[in-house]
């Protein structure tokens, strides 16, 4: 008898649903839905590092993508045994007592502070610094398993910032939920927020949750930041759950919307990168790099070692955040594909604005020209960059255009360039950006290995990994490690489907499910010795430049 599961991956720009035959492991159908409001730039102010998403984008995307999935596959919906979701994070949202997003309440309809505070929103830098200073002043342990530095990308800093700038959200926001918890709660029959099973992954990596201090930071500590946070603690959770657990059954309202039935199990939510690691067959000494707008780097480690050993400057080590029985280790870069997209946008601006002023070309032709250039630009730049043989015209650049996530989170850092000359054209600058994002990846590997976590292999997933062989080969050369690319186009959704298969009782454990359902390898890039030696010289320059700039900014 057929047994199907669905993984739903809520990324930065779109939601992707994947239908998988859990017995054969075959990926049967996928469906992608672009966020409407987000694609129009609504509620965002990039100059202020403000990035907010309206949850209607996610709820509409969930309904449309899953319905299309079922329609295209022509399967019997009653055979869908389980569904799980992953999201970006930390992306918290204020909710009322019933767990409904505050933005759906009268008076909050267009209030960005009542929406999802997206992972890459860095408006809470001041609040993150305050948290770090308070913990250091009192020699508290709350950052012990979070790399030693709290980030403006994370749960408490974002909430603290919002309640300080928006009294209405502070007064009417009963509680807060991570995006993965909020969406999972919407799908199930559970109506009591305090009984709901919150994500271990989200709580451990972003909210300073740990069993050794009874879950979340103490009320006394939170009160020192703001009494609202101390009061909020009692409306959150003490226990957390790994994503192989069932959160509940699909509720009648959503069963009708999705065309499924209420027997469908809904798994505990998780973050997209951790799900991708599952889909990519993560194991000890393997680092899975989820490469899109940013990177999230995930590996797992032995619980006996990592319960005593603390890895400095990463985004947390959490027991069971990836595979139960292992510690999940998270690192990453705040900008990866975003750095290249920024440069692309700069180059496109003159073209688009010049075309607007040419009356002899109609709007249809203008749009066609712009569309062709958009499609060709990165491809042509990559081709030109790959042919550069002389390093003298290549600038040094730093990948901190959206701050630094790891090692040692610092969202105050900015990107910078040096060695710009009259010989530095668009291909040379583009090549420097590629080098910088690869060098930033190397810094993460170096930190893991300095802390005793050996990395022997890289698995790349995401848009950059699938689309750019030049970047992947460069990455292999910079890291001096083999880099494998997953065959699956939807590795995060696949990992979430694997979680669903275990939560739904189809498999006993995540490793058992991975054996059948995990993605196969597509391409393997091996280090090229001559390039490894050449790039070591440029990496040393990157390190010198990064130390200089960091000293100046500090």
Secondary structure as UniProt FT lines:
FT   STRAND          4..10
FT   STRAND          14..21
FT   TURN            22..24
FT   STRAND          27..34
FT   HELIX           36..39
FT   TURN            40..43
FT   HELIX           46..48
FT   STRAND          52..53
FT   HELIX           55..73
FT   HELIX           77..79
FT   STRAND          80..87
FT   STRAND          92..95
FT   TURN            97..98
FT   HELIX           102..104
FT   TURN            106..107
FT   TURN            109..110
FT   HELIX           112..114
FT   STRAND          116..117
FT   TURN            119..120
FT   TURN            123..124
FT   HELIX           125..137
FT   TURN            138..139
FT   TURN            142..148
FT   TURN            152..153
FT   HELIX           155..165
FT   HELIX           167..172
FT   STRAND          175..178
FT   HELIX           179..187
FT   HELIX           193..195
FT   HELIX           200..206
FT   HELIX           211..213
FT   HELIX           219..225
FT   HELIX           227..233
FT   TURN            234..235
FT   TURN            243..244
FT   STRAND          246..250
FT   HELIX           252..258
FT   TURN            262..263
FT   STRAND          265..267
FT   STRAND          270..271
FT   HELIX           272..279
FT   TURN            280..281
FT   STRAND          286..291
FT   STRAND          295..302
FT   HELIX           303..306
FT   TURN            307..308
FT   TURN            312..313
FT   STRAND          317..319
FT   TURN            324..325
FT   STRAND          326..333
FT   HELIX           337..356
FT   TURN            359..360
FT   HELIX           363..386
FT   HELIX           391..393
FT   STRAND          396..397
FT   TURN            401..402
FT   TURN            411..412
FT   STRAND          417..418
FT   TURN            422..423
FT   HELIX           426..450
FT   TURN            451..452
FT   STRAND          457..461
FT   HELIX           463..467
FT   HELIX           469..479
FT   STRAND          483..486
FT   HELIX           491..503
FT   TURN            504..505
FT   HELIX           510..517
FT   STRAND          521..525
FT   HELIX           529..553
//
